[in-house]
Structure formats: C-alpha cells, structure tokens
Amino acid sequence: MPIDRRTFLPALLGASAAHAQSPAPSPGPRYFDVVRDIYPMRTGIKRMSRRELQFPPLGEYRVVTGDFHIHTLYSEGTVMPSVRLYEAWTEGVDVVAITDHAEFLRTSLPEKRGRAFEEVRELAAAMGLLLIRGAEVSTVYSADGELMSQVTARKNTDFIVLFVEDENALFAPFDVAMERARSQGCINIWAHPGPEWGPIPQKFLEMGWLHGVEMRNTVTSAGTTVEQFAGSHFYPQAAVWAREKGLSLIASSDVHSPAQFERPTGALRDFTLLLVKEPTQAGVREALLARRTMAWFDGMVWGRGEDLALLARHSLRIAPMRVDGKLQGLLLRNACSIPLEVEVDPAARLLRLPPRAHTVPALGSAIVPAGVPSGAAPTEIEVRVRNLYLDRQTNLRLPLPVTNG
C-alpha cells in the first residue's frame, strides 16, 4: 500500500514533538537528599539490660517512674534521641518526655519538622516506654536580628510543657509560645525554679495553668541557686510551694550530655514517681493533674503526706520474732526499690531497740533486736520514716501493724 506523503510527514512531526515533551526517565534520588532525610540515623534495638524498679500496688494505684526533662541534639543536648531512650530504659524509667528547647527550632536541624519525638516514637513503643512529646520554653527566645546583649540582659525563666501537639508552633516570643502551649492543652511545669517564687509562675498560677514545679534537677543541682539539705543540693522550698499552691513535685535529670557524665559515678538517676490508675499517657496526665507525684533522688523521697503514707504502708511490713515464746526482735521487710530508714517511736516501750533509724534495704529485710519489759508485745508500732519528707522539717510518721503475715 503506497504511503500518503500528505499525512505521513505531519504524523511524524507530531510524534517527535510528543516524545520531546514527555518527561525523561527519573534517575532516582540524589545521594545527599537521601542522607539528609535519614540523618540523624534512626538506630534500632541494641544489646542492653534494664535495672527494674519494683513497687507494690498502692491500693487502686501503681507506681511508674518518669523523667520529664531531657534534651537531645535537637537543642542543647549532645546525643541522639535514641540514646536518651537507651539510657532511660536501662536505668528503670517508664515514662520519658523529650523536651528540647523551642528556641532551637530554627538552628538545630531546622529541616526536621518532626523533631526528636517523631524520630524515636516507634523505637519507644518497641521498648515499652511511654514517650511524651514536650518542649522547654524560655524567656530568652530571640526575635530575628536581636543582639546577644539584649537577650542575655533578660532574666531567664524556663517552663516544661508536656503533651505538645505542634512543637513547631512554639518557636515564638515567650508569651506567644506559652499561650500556644496552653491552647494545645499542655501541662505546665516550672523548671529549675531557684529559691524565690517569681512573677511569671505567679501569673500562670492565677490563670489556673501551672501544674508542677521541679524540686530537683540533676544538672542544675551543681548551680548557685540551689540549697543544701541533708547532703544534697536541690530546691527544698518547692515542697512548700507544691503544698500551698497545689502543684505536683517533679524530679528530673535535665540531661544534656551522655547521662553517665551528668552525675557522680555510681549515683542513681533522679526520678519522678507517679501514682497512676493505668500505665498509659492518659493515666500519666491524670496523675500529674491530680498531684499524685513524688520526687525521688539521693535516697530521699519528697511528696504529699497521703502519697508517702501509701508508699510506706504498702511497702513496709513488721513481723514479731519470738524465741521460747518471748518477743526477741522485729523483722522489717521492704517491698519497694527504695531503701527505707525506719525509726521506731520510743513510746512503743520496746527493749534492746537501738535509738536510731534502721535501714531496710530495697526489696530486702532487716532484723532489729527488741523485747518488752512486761505484758504482751504491741500489735501496732508508730514509725518515722526518715528519708520520706513532706517538707524539710517533717518526715512521714505513721502506725504500722505488727503481724505474722
């Protein structure tokens, strides 16, 4: 069949034009685009062992351990977010809040809009850690073009906001950022407060939007604004503020460098103990709002009397030890991971009982020689637990039954 030259040439030209307009096959992603997307590297499960912290059920509550103030390389921290999870898991933490500084959103890996939380959310779930999205919001936020001298002239005050929905919205002047955090329903904790109550926490308190105060912060415990009490450095006045102003007591690490370098060799992490109805994010939030928290650090536990009493009543057991039918001693058992320093009230009329506190080891027991001058042995003994504090003048006192159970 002969080719019609009148139609062939236009068809050929049309096909050539269509081919020229069609996109060229994609060569694939560029190397540096891929590296940028995966940096920092999402490291996964590592070989680790965990120090399990044990507490008995406290009636309707159970105890979970938390650290609500940590930093990663997304702000002033020097380690990756995954390292923070490894540290927390191995040291017995149940709940972790990543609280990178909001003012670093444009300077530390600014293209990573999901920040540290998104990077390790699945890793936390695999490790069984409750991971809370948080941020530290500071008055030192700097507007574009502001001089360093202008920023440092402001007195710095920091607040930890928890259960953040949009972290990027918090890159704003302090008042704006805090209002945005409040509109997101965040819990608000005054960080490393110093020895004096201030106008900014007072403003939030009057708004009904101040929920907690840090009593102890591992990093700032070496600073100049802390007080020394019982050999430790922290903010003992926070116990009074918590009671008078209705706030939760918080103990945090504020860890920036690798955790092992932020505290003395062999020292334990600082913990917030929460009495939760359920070990979920909702349960943690409810406990914080209900003030069912205790601060545990340097062998001391600080909190409300009712919470401390629950801990002691369900952890301590006193059993009589009889020889030839006579009371010869007391067996003290401790069912929690905190060593308890127990002092028996002298009014118990027990003989051969040394006039000092008796340390009952964590998850262990202690035997104390004791006897009665005459009559039956007591069925209840008043004790003072010298490392459980309501405030710096007041230790927990409570009666405990003497039973064989």
TIBAKE-724080 format. One line per field, with one value per residue: residue number from 1; residue in one letter; chain; x, y, z of N, C-alpha, C in turn. Coordinates in steps of 0.2 Angstrom, whole numbers. Each point is the difference from the previous one (the first is absolute). Example, Ala and Ser with C-alpha at 12.3 -4.5 7.8 and 13.67 -1.06 7.14 Angstrom:
// TIBAKE-724080
badren <- 1/2
fise <- A/S
seza <- A/A
n.c1 <- 66/-2
n.c2 <- -28/5
n.c3 <- 39/-4
ca.c1 <- -4/4
ca.c2 <- 6/6
ca.c3 <- 0/1
c.c1 <- 4/-4
c.c2 <- 6/5
c.c3 <- 0/3
This chain:
// TIBAKE-724080
badren <- 1/2/3/4/5/6/7/8/9/10/11/12/13/14/15/16/17/18/19/20/21/22/23/24/25/26/27/28/29/30/31/32/33/34/35/36/37/38/39/40/41/42/43/44/45/46/47/48/49/50/51/52/53/54/55/56/57/58/59/60/61/62/63/64/65/66/67/68/69/70/71/72/73/74/75/76/77/78/79/80/81/82/83/84/85/86/87/88/89/90/91/92/93/94/95/96/97/98/99/100/101/102/103/104/105/106/107/108/109/110/111/112/113/114/115/116/117/118/119/120/121/122/123/124/125/126/127/128/129/130/131/132/133/134/135/136/137/138/139/140/141/142/143/144/145/146/147/148/149/150/151/152/153/154/155/156/157/158/159/160/161/162/163/164/165/166/167/168/169/170/171/172/173/174/175/176/177/178/179/180/181/182/183/184/185/186/187/188/189/190/191/192/193/194/195/196/197/198/199/200/201/202/203/204/205/206/207/208/209/210/211/212/213/214/215/216/217/218/219/220/221/222/223/224/225/226/227/228/229/230/231/232/233/234/235/236/237/238/239/240/241/242/243/244/245/246/247/248/249/250/251/252/253/254/255/256/257/258/259/260/261/262/263/264/265/266/267/268/269/270/271/272/273/274/275/276/277/278/279/280/281/282/283/284/285/286/287/288/289/290/291/292/293/294/295/296/297/298/299/300/301/302/303/304/305/306/307/308/309/310/311/312/313/314/315/316/317/318/319/320/321/322/323/324/325/326/327/328/329/330/331/332/333/334/335/336/337/338/339/340/341/342/343/344/345/346/347/348/349/350/351/352/353/354/355/356/357/358/359/360/361/362/363/364/365/366/367/368/369/370/371/372/373/374/375/376/377/378/379/380/381/382/383/384/385/386/387/388/389/390/391/392/393/394/395/396/397/398/399/400/401/402/403/404/405
fise <- M/P/I/D/R/R/T/F/L/P/A/L/L/G/A/S/A/A/H/A/Q/S/P/A/P/S/P/G/P/R/Y/F/D/V/V/R/D/I/Y/P/M/R/T/G/I/K/R/M/S/R/R/E/L/Q/F/P/P/L/G/E/Y/R/V/V/T/G/D/F/H/I/H/T/L/Y/S/E/G/T/V/M/P/S/V/R/L/Y/E/A/W/T/E/G/V/D/V/V/A/I/T/D/H/A/E/F/L/R/T/S/L/P/E/K/R/G/R/A/F/E/E/V/R/E/L/A/A/A/M/G/L/L/L/I/R/G/A/E/V/S/T/V/Y/S/A/D/G/E/L/M/S/Q/V/T/A/R/K/N/T/D/F/I/V/L/F/V/E/D/E/N/A/L/F/A/P/F/D/V/A/M/E/R/A/R/S/Q/G/C/I/N/I/W/A/H/P/G/P/E/W/G/P/I/P/Q/K/F/L/E/M/G/W/L/H/G/V/E/M/R/N/T/V/T/S/A/G/T/T/V/E/Q/F/A/G/S/H/F/Y/P/Q/A/A/V/W/A/R/E/K/G/L/S/L/I/A/S/S/D/V/H/S/P/A/Q/F/E/R/P/T/G/A/L/R/D/F/T/L/L/L/V/K/E/P/T/Q/A/G/V/R/E/A/L/L/A/R/R/T/M/A/W/F/D/G/M/V/W/G/R/G/E/D/L/A/L/L/A/R/H/S/L/R/I/A/P/M/R/V/D/G/K/L/Q/G/L/L/L/R/N/A/C/S/I/P/L/E/V/E/V/D/P/A/A/R/L/L/R/L/P/P/R/A/H/T/V/P/A/L/G/S/A/I/V/P/A/G/V/P/S/G/A/A/P/T/E/I/E/V/R/V/R/N/L/Y/L/D/R/Q/T/N/L/R/L/P/L/P/V/T/N/G
seza <- A/A/A/A/A/A/A/A/A/A/A/A/A/A/A/A/A/A/A/A/A/A/A/A/A/A/A/A/A/A/A/A/A/A/A/A/A/A/A/A/A/A/A/A/A/A/A/A/A/A/A/A/A/A/A/A/A/A/A/A/A/A/A/A/A/A/A/A/A/A/A/A/A/A/A/A/A/A/A/A/A/A/A/A/A/A/A/A/A/A/A/A/A/A/A/A/A/A/A/A/A/A/A/A/A/A/A/A/A/A/A/A/A/A/A/A/A/A/A/A/A/A/A/A/A/A/A/A/A/A/A/A/A/A/A/A/A/A/A/A/A/A/A/A/A/A/A/A/A/A/A/A/A/A/A/A/A/A/A/A/A/A/A/A/A/A/A/A/A/A/A/A/A/A/A/A/A/A/A/A/A/A/A/A/A/A/A/A/A/A/A/A/A/A/A/A/A/A/A/A/A/A/A/A/A/A/A/A/A/A/A/A/A/A/A/A/A/A/A/A/A/A/A/A/A/A/A/A/A/A/A/A/A/A/A/A/A/A/A/A/A/A/A/A/A/A/A/A/A/A/A/A/A/A/A/A/A/A/A/A/A/A/A/A/A/A/A/A/A/A/A/A/A/A/A/A/A/A/A/A/A/A/A/A/A/A/A/A/A/A/A/A/A/A/A/A/A/A/A/A/A/A/A/A/A/A/A/A/A/A/A/A/A/A/A/A/A/A/A/A/A/A/A/A/A/A/A/A/A/A/A/A/A/A/A/A/A/A/A/A/A/A/A/A/A/A/A/A/A/A/A/A/A/A/A/A/A/A/A/A/A/A/A/A/A/A/A/A/A/A/A/A/A/A/A/A/A/A/A/A/A/A/A/A/A/A/A/A/A/A/A/A/A/A/A/A/A/A/A/A/A/A/A/A/A
n.c1 <- 4/0/5/-5/4/-6/0/5/2/-6/-2/5/-2/-6/2/4/-5/-4/5/1/-7/0/-2/6/2/-3/5/-5/0/2/7/2/-4/2/6/-2/-3/6/3/1/5/-5/3/1/-3/2/6/-4/1/-6/0/-3/-4/-1/-6/-2/-6/-2/-4/-4/6/4/6/0/6/1/2/-2/7/0/7/0/3/-6/3/0/-3/4/-6/0/-6/2/5/-5/-3/6/3/-5/0/7/-2/-4/1/-6/0/1/2/0/4/1/5/-6/4/1/-7/3/3/-4/3/0/3/2/-5/1/6/3/-5/-1/6/-2/-6/2/6/-3/-4/5/2/-6/3/-3/-1/1/-4/6/1/5/-4/3/1/5/-6/3/-3/-2/7/-3/3/6/2/-5/2/7/-3/-4/-4/3/-6/0/-4/-2/-2/-5/0/5/-4/2/6/-1/-6/5/2/0/-1/3/-2/2/6/0/-3/4/4/-2/0/6/-2/6/3/0/6/1/5/5/-4/5/3/-2/-6/-2/0/5/2/0/2/4/2/0/3/2/6/1/3/6/4/6/1/2/6/2/-1/-6/0/4/-6/0/-6/4/-4/3/-2/2/5/-6/0/-5/-7/2/0/1/2/2/3/3/1/3/2/0/7/1/3/5/3/5/3/-4/0/6/5/4/-6/5/0/-7/2/2/6/-4/-1/-6/-4/-2/-6/-5/-3/-3/-5/0/-6/3/4/-3/1/-6/2/6/-4/-5/5/3/-6/0/6/-2/5/6/4/3/4/6/-4/-2/-6/-3/-5/-7/-2/-5/4/4/-6/-3/5/0/-7/1/5/-2/3/-3/5/-3/5/-2/3/-2/-4/6/-2/4/-4/2/-4/4/-6/3/-6/3/2/-3/6/-2/1/0/-3/0/-6/3/-6/3/4/4/3/7/-4/5/2/-1/1/-4/5/-6/4/1/-6/1/3/-2/5/-4/5/-5/-3/-4/-1/-6/-4/-5/3/2/-6/2/4/1/1/6/-2/6/-1/-6/0/-4/5/4/-6/-3/1/-1/-5/0/-6/4/-4/1/1/-2/-4
n.c2 <- -6/5/4/3/4/2/-6/-3/5/2/-7/0/6/-2/-6/3/4/-5/-4/6/0/-6/-1/2/-7/0/4/1/-1/7/-2/7/0/-6/2/6/-4/-4/6/-1/-5/-3/0/-6/-6/1/-3/-1/2/-2/5/-5/5/-2/0/-1/-3/6/-5/5/2/1/-1/6/-1/7/2/6/-1/-1/0/1/-3/0/0/1/-5/-6/-3/-6/1/-5/3/5/-3/-2/6/3/-4/0/6/-3/5/1/7/2/7/0/4/-1/5/4/4/-6/1/6/-2/-4/-2/6/-4/-2/1/-7/3/1/2/3/2/0/2/-3/3/6/-1/-1/5/1/5/4/2/6/3/3/6/3/4/5/5/-5/-2/-1/6/-1/0/-4/5/-3/6/1/-6/1/6/-4/0/-6/-2/-7/-2/-5/-1/-4/-6/2/4/6/-3/0/-1/-3/0/4/6/0/6/1/-3/3/5/-2/0/6/3/-3/3/4/-5/5/-1/3/1/-4/0/-2/4/5/0/-1/5/-3/-4/6/3/-5/0/6/-2/-3/2/-2/-5/2/-2/1/-5/-4/3/-5/3/3/-6/1/3/6/-1/-6/-4/0/-6/-2/4/2/1/4/0/0/7/-4/-4/6/2/-6/0/6/-2/-6/-2/-4/-4/3/-6/4/-3/3/-6/2/-2/-5/-3/-4/6/-1/-5/0/-3/-4/7/-1/-2/6/-2/0/-2/-4/2/-5/1/2/-4/5/3/-2/-6/1/3/-5/-4/3/0/-6/2/-5/4/-3/3/-4/2/-2/-5/5/0/4/2/-1/2/1/2/4/1/1/4/3/2/1/4/3/-5/0/-5/-3/-1/-6/0/-7/2/3/6/-2/2/4/-3/5/0/1/1/6/4/3/0/-2/6/-6/4/-4/2/4/3/-4/2/0/-6/1/5/0/6/-3/3/-5/-1/0/-4/2/-2/2/-2/2/-3/2/-1/-3/3/-3/5/1/-5/1/-3/6/2/6/2/5/1/2/1/0/-4/0/5/4/2/5/2/-3/-5/-5/0/-7/-2/-5/-4/-3/-4/-6/4
n.c3 <- 0/-5/2/4/-4/-1/2/-3/-4/0/-1/-4/-3/0/-2/-4/-1/0/-4/-3/0/-1/6/2/-1/6/2/4/7/1/0/0/-5/-1/0/-3/-3/0/0/7/-1/-3/6/0/1/6/1/5/6/3/4/1/0/6/-1/6/-2/-1/2/-3/2/-6/2/-4/-3/1/-6/2/-1/-7/-2/-6/-5/1/5/7/-1/1/1/-4/-2/-4/1/0/-5/-3/2/-2/-5/-1/2/-3/-4/2/2/-6/1/-6/3/-6/0/1/4/1/-1/0/5/4/-6/-3/-5/6/-3/-1/-1/6/2/-6/1/6/-3/-5/1/3/-5/-4/3/-1/-3/5/-7/3/-4/1/4/0/3/-3/5/-1/-3/-6/-1/-7/0/5/3/1/0/-5/-3/1/-2/-4/5/0/-2/2/-5/3/-6/3/-4/-3/-4/0/0/-6/2/4/-6/5/0/6/1/-6/1/6/-3/-5/5/3/-6/0/6/0/3/5/0/5/-4/4/5/3/4/-5/3/-6/-3/-4/4/3/-6/-1/6/-1/-6/5/-2/7/-2/-1/5/-3/4/-4/-2/-2/-6/2/3/-5/0/-1/-3/0/4/5/0/6/-2/-1/-7/2/-1/6/-2/-5/5/2/-6/0/7/0/-5/3/1/-6/4/-3/-1/-3/-6/-5/-2/-1/4/-2/2/-1/-4/2/3/6/0/-2/-1/3/-5/-1/4/-4/6/-4/3/-5/-3/-5/-2/-1/-6/-1/3/-4/-5/1/1/-5/-3/3/-2/-3/2/-1/3/-4/4/-1/-1/-2/3/-4/4/-2/6/-4/-5/4/3/-6/-2/6/1/-6/2/6/3/6/1/5/3/1/6/0/-6/1/0/-5/-5/-4/-5/-3/-4/-6/-3/1/-5/5/2/6/3/4/4/4/1/4/-1/-5/4/-6/3/2/-1/-4/3/-6/-6/-2/-4/-3/-3/-5/0/6/5/6/5/4/5/3/5/4/4/-2/1/-4/-5/-3/-2/2/-5/3/-6/-1/-6/2/-5/3/-5/5/4/1/3/-5/4/-4/3/2/2/2/-2/6/-6/0/-3
ca.c1 <- -4/4/0/-2/5/-4/-2/5/4/-3/0/7/2/-4/3/7/-1/-2/5/4/-3/0/6/5/0/3/6/0/1/7/3/0/-7/-1/4/-3/-7/1/4/5/-2/-5/3/-5/1/7/1/-1/-3/-4/0/-7/-3/-6/-5/-6/-6/-2/-7/-2/5/7/5/5/5/0/5/-4/4/6/1/3/4/-5/1/7/2/5/-1/-6/-6/0/4/-3/-4/4/1/-6/-3/4/0/-7/-6/-6/-3/5/-2/6/-2/5/-1/-3/4/5/-3/3/7/3/-3/-7/-4/-4/-6/-3/5/2/-6/-2/6/0/-6/-1/5/-2/-6/3/4/-5/0/-5/4/-4/3/0/5/2/-2/5/0/5/-1/2/-3/6/3/2/7/1/0/-7/-2/2/-2/-7/1/-2/-4/-1/-6/-1/-6/0/-5/0/-3/4/6/3/-4/2/5/-3/1/-2/-8/-4/1/-4/-7/-1/1/-6/-6/1/-2/6/2/5/5/5/6/5/-3/4/-3/-5/-6/1/-6/-3/-4/-5/-5/-3/-4/-7/-4/-2/4/6/-2/5/6/5/3/7/2/7/5/1/2/7/0/0/-6/-3/2/3/-4/1/6/-2/-1/-6/-4/-5/-6/-5/-5/-5/-4/-5/-5/-4/-2/-3/4/4/8/3/7/2/7/2/6/2/5/-1/-2/5/4/-4/0/5/1/-4/-6/-6/-3/-6/-6/-6/-5/-7/-5/-4/-5/2/7/-1/1/-6/1/5/-3/-4/4/3/-5/-3/5/3/7/5/7/5/7/5/-2/-6/-6/-3/-7/-5/-1/-4/3/5/-3/-1/6/3/-5/0/7/3/-3/3/-2/3/5/-1/4/-3/-6/1/2/7/2/-5/3/-2/1/-1/-2/2/7/3/2/-4/3/-6/1/-5/-1/2/-6/-2/2/3/6/5/0/5/-3/2/-4/2/-1/-3/3/-5/-3/4/-2/5/-2/1/-2/-5/-3/-5/2/-6/-6/0/3/-5/-3/1/6/1/6/2/4/4/2/-6/-1/-5/4/7/-1/-5/0/-7/-1/-6/0/0/-2/4/-3/4/-2
ca.c2 <- 6/5/4/6/4/5/-1/-3/5/3/-5/-1/6/0/-5/3/5/-3/-3/5/3/-5/1/-5/-4/2/-4/-2/5/1/-2/4/0/-6/1/5/-2/-5/3/-5/-7/-3/-6/-5/-4/-2/-5/4/-3/5/0/0/3/-4/3/-4/4/4/0/0/3/-3/5/0/5/4/6/4/6/-3/4/-3/5/5/7/0/-7/-2/-7/-1/-2/-7/-1/2/-6/-5/2/0/-7/-4/2/-2/5/-2/5/5/5/4/7/5/7/2/5/-3/-3/2/-1/-7/-4/3/-3/-6/3/-4/0/-7/-4/-4/-5/-6/-2/-7/-3/0/-5/-7/-1/1/7/5/6/6/6/6/5/5/7/4/7/3/0/6/2/1/6/3/-1/-5/4/1/-6/-2/4/-2/-5/-6/-4/-5/-5/-7/-1/-7/-2/4/-3/4/2/6/6/3/5/6/3/-4/1/-3/-7/-3/0/-5/-7/-1/-2/-7/-4/-3/1/5/-1/5/-3/3/6/4/0/5/0/5/3/-4/-6/3/2/-6/-3/4/-2/-7/-3/-2/-7/-3/4/-4/0/-2/-1/-3/4/6/-1/2/8/5/1/-5/0/-7/-3/-7/-2/0/7/0/6/-3/4/-2/-4/5/3/-5/-1/6/2/-6/-2/-6/0/-4/-1/-2/0/6/-3/3/-4/-7/0/-2/5/6/-1/-4/-7/-4/3/-2/5/3/-2/2/-6/2/-5/0/-5/-4/2/3/8/3/-1/4/6/1/0/7/5/-2/1/-7/-1/1/1/-5/1/0/-4/4/1/6/0/1/-5/-6/-4/-3/-5/-6/-4/-3/-5/-6/-3/-3/-5/-2/-7/-1/-5/-3/-5/-3/4/7/4/1/4/2/-1/5/-2/6/-2/5/1/5/-1/4/1/0/2/-2/5/-3/-1/-7/-3/-6/0/-2/3/6/6/2/-3/-6/0/-6/0/0/-6/-4/-1/2/-2/5/-3/3/-4/5/-1/-5/0/-3/4/4/-3/5/4/6/1/6/-2/6/3/2/7/4/6/-1/-1/-5/-7/-4/-4/-3/-7/-6/-6/-6/-6/-6/0
ca.c3 <- 0/0/6/-2/2/2/7/3/3/6/5/3/4/6/4/3/5/6/4/3/6/5/5/-1/6/6/2/7/5/1/6/5/2/4/6/3/2/5/5/3/-1/5/2/2/6/2/6/6/5/3/7/2/6/2/5/0/-1/5/0/-7/-4/0/-1/-6/1/-5/-1/-4/-2/-3/-6/-5/-4/-3/4/3/1/-4/-2/-4/3/2/6/6/1/3/7/5/0/4/7/3/-2/-4/-3/-2/-4/-4/1/-3/0/-6/-4/-5/-6/-6/0/0/-5/-1/-5/3/3/5/6/4/1/-6/-1/4/3/-1/4/6/1/0/7/6/3/-2/-2/0/-4/4/-2/5/-2/4/-1/-4/-7/-3/-6/-5/0/7/2/5/6/2/2/7/5/3/5/-3/3/-4/2/-4/-2/-2/-4/-5/-6/-6/3/-4/2/6/-2/0/6/6/1/-6/1/6/-2/-4/4/4/-4/-1/6/3/7/1/6/1/0/4/2/5/7/1/-4/-5/-3/-6/3/4/-5/-2/6/1/-6/1/-5/2/2/3/1/1/6/-1/-7/0/-3/4/7/1/-2/6/2/4/7/3/5/1/-4/-7/-2/-4/1/5/1/-5/4/3/-5/-3/5/1/-7/-4/-6/1/1/-5/0/-7/-1/-4/-2/-7/-2/2/7/4/2/3/7/3/-2/4/3/-3/-3/3/-3/2/1/-2/2/-5/0/-6/-3/-7/0/4/7/2/0/6/6/1/1/6/4/3/-2/5/-3/3/-2/6/5/3/-4/2/-3/5/5/-1/-5/3/5/-4/-2/6/2/-5/-1/6/4/6/3/7/1/7/2/7/2/1/-6/0/-5/-6/-7/-4/-7/-4/-6/-5/-2/3/7/4/6/5/7/4/5/7/4/-1/6/-2/3/-5/-6/0/-1/-6/-5/-3/-7/-3/-7/-6/-2/5/7/5/6/6/6/4/5/4/7/3/-4/-7/-5/-3/-6/-5/2/-3/-3/-4/-6/0/-7/-3/3/-3/-1/3/7/2/-3/0/6/-1/4/-4/4/1/-1/-2/-7
c.c1 <- 4/-1/-3/4/-3/-2/6/5/-3/0/7/2/-4/3/6/-2/-3/5/5/-3/-1/6/5/0/4/7/0/2/8/2/-2/-8/-2/3/-4/-7/1/4/-4/-3/-5/3/-6/2/8/0/0/-3/-3/1/-8/-1/-6/-4/-6/-6/-2/-7/-2/5/6/5/4/5/1/6/-3/4/7/1/4/4/-5/0/7/3/6/0/-7/-6/0/5/-3/-5/4/1/-6/-2/5/0/-7/-5/-5/-3/6/-4/6/-2/6/-3/-4/4/5/-3/2/8/3/-5/-7/-4/-4/-6/-3/4/1/-6/-2/6/0/-6/-1/5/-3/-6/3/4/-5/0/-5/4/-5/4/-1/5/2/0/4/-2/6/-1/2/-3/6/3/2/7/0/0/-7/-3/2/-1/-6/2/-3/-5/-3/-6/0/-7/-1/-7/-1/-3/4/6/2/-4/3/7/-3/2/-3/-8/-4/1/-3/-7/-2/1/-7/-6/0/-1/6/0/6/4/5/7/5/-2/4/-4/-5/-6/0/-7/-3/-3/-6/-6/-3/-4/-7/-4/-2/4/7/-1/6/7/6/3/7/1/7/5/1/1/7/0/0/-6/-4/2/3/-4/1/5/-2/-1/-6/-4/-5/-6/-5/-5/-5/-5/-5/-6/-5/-3/-3/3/3/7/3/8/2/7/2/7/2/6/-2/-1/5/5/-3/0/5/0/-4/-7/-6/-3/-5/-6/-6/-4/-7/-5/-6/-6/1/7/-1/1/-6/1/5/-2/-4/3/4/-5/-3/6/3/7/4/7/5/7/5/-3/-6/-6/-4/-7/-5/-1/-4/3/6/-2/-2/6/3/-4/0/7/3/-4/4/-3/3/5/0/5/-2/-6/0/2/8/2/-6/3/-4/1/-2/-1/1/7/3/2/-4/3/-6/2/-6/-2/2/-6/-2/3/4/7/5/-1/4/-4/2/-4/3/-1/-2/2/-6/-1/4/-3/5/-3/2/-1/-5/-3/-5/2/-5/-6/0/4/-5/-2/1/5/0/7/1/5/5/2/-6/-2/-6/2/6/0/-4/2/-6/0/-7/0/0/-2/6/-3/4/-1/5
c.c2 <- 6/5/7/5/6/-1/-3/6/3/-4/-1/6/0/-5/3/5/-3/-3/5/3/-5/0/-6/-4/2/-4/-2/6/1/-2/4/1/-5/0/5/-3/-5/2/4/-7/-3/-7/-4/-3/-1/-5/4/-4/6/-1/1/3/-3/4/-4/5/4/2/0/3/-5/5/-1/5/4/5/5/6/-3/4/-5/5/4/6/0/-7/-1/-7/0/-2/-7/-1/2/-6/-5/1/-1/-8/-3/3/0/5/-3/5/5/5/4/7/5/7/2/5/-3/-3/3/-1/-7/-5/3/-3/-6/2/-5/-1/-7/-4/-5/-5/-6/-2/-8/-4/-1/-5/-7/-1/0/6/4/6/6/5/6/5/4/7/5/7/3/-1/7/1/1/7/3/-1/-5/4/1/-6/-2/5/-2/-6/-6/-4/-5/-4/-6/0/-7/-1/6/-3/3/3/6/7/4/4/7/4/-3/0/-4/-7/-3/0/-5/-7/-1/-2/-7/-5/-3/1/4/-1/5/-4/4/7/5/1/4/-1/7/3/-4/-6/2/1/-7/-3/4/-2/-7/-5/-1/-7/-3/4/-5/1/-2/-1/-2/5/7/-1/2/8/4/1/-5/1/-7/-2/-8/-3/1/8/0/6/-3/4/-2/-4/4/3/-6/-1/6/3/-5/-2/-6/1/-4/0/-2/0/6/-2/3/-4/-7/-1/-2/5/6/-1/-4/-7/-5/2/-2/7/4/-2/4/-6/3/-6/1/-5/-5/2/2/7/3/-1/5/7/1/0/7/5/-1/1/-7/-1/0/1/-4/1/0/-4/3/-1/6/0/2/-6/-6/-4/-4/-6/-6/-4/-4/-6/-7/-3/-3/-5/-1/-6/-1/-6/-3/-6/-2/4/7/4/2/5/2/-1/5/-2/6/-3/4/0/6/-2/4/0/1/1/-2/5/-3/-2/-7/-4/-7/1/-2/3/6/6/4/-3/-6/0/-7/0/0/-8/-5/0/2/-3/4/-4/5/-4/4/-2/-4/1/-2/5/5/-3/6/5/7/1/7/-2/6/2/1/7/3/7/0/-1/-7/-7/-3/-4/-3/-7/-6/-6/-5/-6/-5/-1/3
c.c3 <- 0/6/-3/3/3/8/4/4/6/6/3/4/7/5/3/5/6/4/3/6/6/5/-1/6/6/1/7/4/0/7/6/3/4/7/5/3/6/6/5/-1/5/2/4/7/1/5/6/6/5/8/2/7/2/6/1/-2/6/0/-7/-4/0/-2/-6/1/-7/0/-5/-2/-2/-7/-5/-5/-4/4/3/1/-4/-2/-4/4/2/6/6/2/3/7/4/1/5/7/3/-1/-4/-5/-2/-4/-3/0/-3/0/-6/-4/-5/-6/-7/-1/0/-4/-1/-5/3/4/5/7/3/1/-5/-2/4/3/-1/4/7/1/0/7/5/4/-2/-1/-1/-4/5/-3/6/-4/4/-1/-5/-7/-3/-7/-5/1/7/2/6/7/3/3/7/5/4/6/-3/4/-5/3/-5/-2/-3/-4/-6/-6/-6/3/-4/1/6/-2/0/7/6/1/-5/0/5/-1/-5/3/4/-5/-3/5/3/8/1/6/0/1/4/2/4/7/1/-5/-5/-3/-6/3/3/-5/-3/5/0/-6/1/-5/2/4/5/1/1/7/-1/-8/0/-2/4/7/1/-1/7/3/5/8/2/5/1/-5/-8/-2/-5/3/6/1/-5/4/3/-5/-3/4/0/-7/-4/-6/1/1/-6/1/-7/-1/-3/-4/-7/-3/1/7/5/2/3/7/3/-2/5/2/-5/-4/5/-3/3/1/-1/3/-5/1/-6/-3/-7/0/3/7/3/1/6/6/1/2/7/6/4/-3/7/-3/4/-2/6/6/4/-4/3/-3/5/5/-2/-5/4/5/-4/-2/6/2/-4/-1/6/4/6/3/6/-1/7/1/7/2/1/-6/1/-5/-5/-6/-4/-8/-4/-7/-6/-2/3/7/5/7/5/7/4/6/7/4/-1/6/-1/3/-6/-7/-1/-2/-6/-6/-3/-7/-3/-7/-5/-1/5/7/5/6/6/6/4/5/4/8/3/-4/-7/-5/-3/-7/-5/3/-4/-3/-3/-5/-2/-7/-4/3/-3/-1/4/7/2/-4/1/7/-1/4/-5/4/0/-1/-3/-8/-4
